[in-house]
């Protein structure tokens, strides 16, 4: 465990991925690390907490690898953290699931879309559903000119 002083924040950096699909991204094409997860902070830190996903300038902070930590850390002042990314609220109001223990919880958009996709794929009408994608183009005189 690290003990930081003042308003210093230690973040686990989140680098660009090494691959996008089957394409290997060379080191020269990657951007500087500009976001991370707060792992430690000093006693005087007020705006961020441990576990926050923060955005900072790629040119700020000191990158250090500490033996025993198992990961790289970026040390930066608290005021260098430009923004904290909050987790989006993905709850679908009015759609609830019942847990095994009998309690109800609000469904998320991901759960709702998974159910809709499964229902469409397992539907006996799946082969009969047709979408009309070839609609005739309206004539030019149907548009009003002002």
Buried (B, 14 or more C-beta within 10 A) or exposed (E): EBEBEEBBBBBBBBEEEEEEEEEEEEEEEEEEBBBBEBBBBBEEBEEBEEEBBBBBEEEBBEEEEEEEBEEBBBBBBBEBBEEEEEEEEEBBEEEEEEEEEEEEEBBBEEBBEEEEEEEEEEEEEEEEEEEEEEEEEEEEEEEEEE
